[in-house]
């Protein structure tokens, strides 16, 4: 399988946008965000001086797995689209 930078770029942007669109999950002390694997955790803090950088955790391995899953799905769909398109032009 050949690596396509354009499809990879699309998969990264889709994963980052879905983080804000897809509903989150509240797990006791944290709010988990991300799709399909929750990779960003925002901890619920009672201190008034905590910022987002102090109270959040980003798991890069889970983010990379999400990007890989999205890349594989997008590349599969793109190849199916190209195959269908070439079949239609051959039939004409």
Residue pairs with C-beta under 8 A, 6 or more apart in sequence:
1 75
4 75
4 78
7 71
7 74
7 75
7 78
8 67
8 71
10 74
11 67
11 70
11 71
11 74
12 67
12 70
14 70
14 74
15 34
15 35
15 63
15 66
15 67
15 70
18 34
18 35
19 33
19 34
19 35
19 40
20 33
22 33
22 34
22 35
24 31
24 32
24 33
25 31
25 32
25 38
26 32
29 43
29 44
30 41
30 42
30 43
30 44
30 57
31 41
31 42
31 43
31 44
32 38
32 40
32 41
33 39
33 40
33 41
33 42
34 40
34 62
34 63
34 66
35 66
36 66
36 69
37 62
37 65
37 66
37 69
38 62
39 58
39 59
39 60
39 62
39 63
39 66
40 56
40 57
40 58
40 59
40 63
41 56
41 57
41 58
41 59
42 52
42 55
42 56
42 57
43 55
43 56
43 57
44 55
45 54
45 55
